[in-house]
């Protein structure tokens, strides 16, 4: 199963970005997307930004992922 997580783009340098997922920062590749700017939200999978999403979709996806984690029995 593959899972992509929404991340906010903090800065862009060439084909890389510094992104934030719930206040944790990661480096992400932007090789698969065009025209990504600071403030955008992207879906992050295995270190690659694979899709741009709007802020509302990003927030709802994070809410659902947190809900699943909170209800997990692992």
C-alpha positions in Angstrom: 0.0 0.0 0.0 1.3 3.5 -0.9 0.5 6.5 1.2 1.1 10.2 0.5 0.9 12.8 3.2 0.1 16.5 2.7 3.0 18.9 3.3 3.3 22.6 3.2 6.1 24.0 1.1 8.3 26.3 3.1 10.9 27.1 0.6 12.0 26.1 -2.9 15.6 25.7 -4.2 15.9 24.4 -7.7 14.3 20.9 -7.8 14.1 20.6 -4.0 11.8 22.0 -1.4 11.8 22.3 2.4 8.3 21.1 3.5 6.5 20.8 6.8 4.2 18.1 8.0 2.7 19.1 11.3 5.7 21.3 12.3 8.3 18.6 11.3 10.5 19.7 8.3 11.6 17.4 5.5 13.5 17.9 2.2 11.4 16.9 -0.8 12.1 16.4 -4.5 10.0 18.6 -6.9 11.2 16.7 -10.0 7.6 15.4 -10.7 5.8 18.8 -10.4 6.0 22.2 -12.1 5.6 25.6 -10.6 5.7 24.8 -6.9 5.9 27.9 -4.7 6.3 28.5 -1.0 2.9 28.3 0.7 1.7 25.6 -1.7 0.6 22.2 -0.4 1.8 19.0 -2.0 1.2 15.3 -1.4 4.6 13.8 -0.3 5.4 10.2 -1.1 8.8 8.6 -0.5 10.5 12.0 -0.5 8.8 13.1 -3.8 6.1 15.8 -4.1 3.6 14.0 -6.4 0.6 16.3 -6.6 -0.4 19.8 -5.6 -3.5 20.1 -3.3 -5.3 23.1 -1.8 -5.0 23.9 1.9 -8.5 22.6 2.7 -7.8 19.2 1.2 -4.4 19.0 3.0 -6.0 19.8 6.3 -8.8 17.3 5.9 -6.4 14.5 4.8 -4.2 15.2 7.9 -7.3 15.2 10.1 -8.3 11.8 8.8 -4.8 10.3 9.1 -4.7 11.5 12.7 -8.1 10.0 13.4 -7.0 6.7 12.0 -3.8 6.8 14.1 -5.7 7.7 17.3 -8.1 4.8 16.8 -5.3 2.3 15.9 -4.8 -0.8 18.0 -1.1 -1.2 17.1 
